[in-house]
C-alpha cells in the first residue's frame, strides 16, 4: 500500500425481504464495520445486516451467521 491509498477490506451487507443484497459501505476494520451493522440492526427493520471481508461471501463463511 502506498501513501494516500486506504485499504477498506470490510463490507457491511444488507439483505432485504426479497433476498436482494446490497453493499452498505466499506470500512478499514472489522470492528468499525460491525459497529455500523449493529447500529443498523438496532433500528428494528426487517433487513438483515452482516459483515464480510472482501473476497469472502456469506456462503463461504460456514453457517451463514454474521462474521
Backbone bond lengths (Angstrom), bond angles and torsions (degrees), N, CA, C in turn:
res aa  C-N    CA-C-N  psi(-1)  N-CA   C-N-CA  omega(-1)  CA-C   N-CA-C  phi
1 X - - - 1.446 - - 1.527 107.67 -
2 X 1.340 117.36 128.18 1.458 119.57 179.41 1.522 110.10 -96.48
3 X 1.301 115.33 170.29 1.457 120.82 -178.35 1.526 109.90 -60.30
4 X 1.320 116.75 135.45 1.458 121.28 -178.99 1.519 113.65 90.17
5 X 1.320 117.72 -6.70 1.458 121.48 178.30 1.519 108.57 -100.64
6 X 1.312 115.89 127.85 1.458 120.45 -179.61 1.527 108.12 -112.53
7 X 1.314 115.46 131.78 1.455 121.18 178.00 1.534 109.26 -92.85
8 X 1.321 116.19 124.22 1.463 122.03 179.27 1.531 108.69 -124.62
9 X 1.337 116.90 73.84 1.463 119.88 -172.93 1.525 115.30 -82.38
10 X 1.335 119.27 -7.12 1.460 121.80 -175.47 1.523 110.91 -104.41
11 X 1.315 116.04 129.31 1.458 122.96 -178.46 1.515 110.66 -111.64
12 X 1.326 116.23 146.59 1.463 121.60 165.24 1.519 105.44 -105.98
13 X 1.319 115.52 125.79 1.460 123.11 -178.11 1.524 108.98 -113.42
14 X 1.329 115.70 140.11 1.465 121.48 175.88 1.521 108.50 -117.96
15 X 1.319 116.03 136.74 1.460 121.26 173.59 1.511 107.83 -118.02
16 X 1.335 116.61 126.69 1.459 120.27 -178.61 1.524 111.71 -88.64
17 X 1.320 115.79 -178.20 1.463 121.71 -176.64 1.526 113.47 -61.75
18 X 1.329 117.51 -22.64 1.463 121.71 -179.12 1.521 112.96 -94.40
19 X 1.332 116.96 3.96 1.460 121.02 179.35 1.516 114.26 86.60
20 X 1.344 117.45 3.16 1.463 120.76 177.34 1.525 109.40 -74.70
21 X 1.320 115.93 137.99 1.466 121.25 -178.45 1.518 109.95 -112.87
22 X 1.330 115.05 140.96 1.454 122.05 -178.27 1.517 109.92 -136.77
23 X 1.319 116.01 142.84 1.458 120.27 174.07 1.525 107.57 -82.63
24 X 1.317 116.99 121.62 1.462 122.67 179.17 1.527 110.32 -82.40
25 X 1.330 116.73 -41.11 1.454 120.38 -179.27 1.508 112.03 -175.35
26 X 1.338 114.89 168.67 1.461 122.37 177.35 1.518 108.00 -118.16
27 X 1.331 116.07 142.64 1.456 121.30 -173.15 1.524 110.73 -138.60
28 X 1.327 115.24 155.84 1.467 121.49 -176.68 1.523 112.15 -75.33
29 X 1.332 117.59 -33.85 1.463 120.41 -176.96 1.524 110.62 -126.57
30 X 1.305 114.53 155.16 1.455 119.94 176.64 1.531 110.49 -63.50
31 X 1.341 116.37 -39.43 1.466 120.61 -179.41 1.531 111.04 -60.96
32 X 1.313 116.67 -42.50 1.468 120.85 178.77 1.528 110.67 -63.59
33 X 1.330 116.72 -45.53 1.467 121.13 179.24 1.522 110.83 -63.61
34 X 1.321 117.11 -41.72 1.469 120.90 -179.47 1.528 110.90 -64.86
35 X 1.322 116.95 -37.58 1.464 121.34 178.13 1.531 110.33 -60.80
36 X 1.319 117.02 -43.32 1.469 121.42 178.13 1.523 110.55 -65.74
37 X 1.334 116.82 -46.40 1.469 120.31 179.58 1.523 110.96 -59.97
38 X 1.320 117.13 -42.39 1.469 121.35 179.28 1.521 111.37 -64.47
39 X 1.336 116.99 -41.76 1.464 119.46 -179.15 1.524 110.87 -66.70
40 X 1.332 117.64 -35.58 1.461 120.18 176.44 1.526 111.12 -69.73
41 X 1.325 116.61 -40.26 1.470 121.75 176.33 1.526 111.55 -59.61
42 X 1.321 116.26 -39.82 1.461 121.88 -177.03 1.522 113.21 -65.96
43 X 1.312 117.89 -14.75 1.464 120.94 179.26 1.522 112.23 -71.80
44 X 1.331 116.98 -14.62 1.453 120.92 174.62 1.518 115.72 84.48
45 X 1.321 118.01 11.91 1.463 120.00 176.15 1.519 109.40 -73.83
46 X 1.314 115.74 164.30 1.463 120.32 -177.79 1.525 113.08 -80.05
47 X 1.325 117.12 -10.15 1.460 119.42 -179.47 1.524 110.70 -67.88
48 X 1.319 114.19 153.20 1.455 122.34 178.48 1.519 107.75 -104.07
49 X 1.319 117.32 133.28 1.464 122.73 178.31 1.518 109.28 -120.63
50 X 1.336 116.63 141.69 1.458 119.90 175.06 1.521 109.05 -152.35
51 X 1.327 114.77 169.08 1.462 122.80 -178.10 1.522 108.70 -110.36
52 X 1.325 115.13 136.66 1.467 121.89 175.76 1.517 108.42 -133.99
53 X 1.312 115.70 150.57 1.462 120.50 170.18 1.526 106.65 -90.71
54 X 1.322 117.18 142.81 1.465 120.59 178.98 1.517 108.89 -55.01
55 X 1.317 116.35 134.01 1.454 121.82 -177.99 1.511 112.86 93.48
56 X 1.319 116.89 -5.56 1.470 122.41 178.97 1.520 107.07 -117.99
57 X 1.310 117.16 134.86 1.462 119.73 177.11 1.512 109.25 -112.86
58 X 1.321 116.28 165.74 1.464 119.80 179.75 1.518 110.26 -60.08
59 X 1.319 117.20 -36.55 1.461 120.69 -179.37 1.528 111.38 -62.87
60 X 1.335 116.66 -32.26 1.464 118.62 -177.88 1.530 112.71 -87.80
61 X 1.355 116.53 -3.04 1.462 118.00 -177.27 1.515 112.70 -87.74
62 X 1.329 116.39 4.22 1.467 118.32 175.26 1.502 113.15 101.49
63 X 1.341 117.10 -101.88 1.456 120.02 -171.27 1.517 113.88 -87.65
64 X 1.331 119.14 1.62 1.445 121.87 178.66 1.510 113.73 81.49
65 X 1.321 117.91 2.05 1.461 120.25 177.71 1.509 109.61 -78.46
66 X 1.316 115.72 169.25 1.455 119.43 178.11 1.502 110.89 -63.13
67 X 1.317 116.19 147.67 1.460 122.43 179.50 1.497 110.62 -77.78
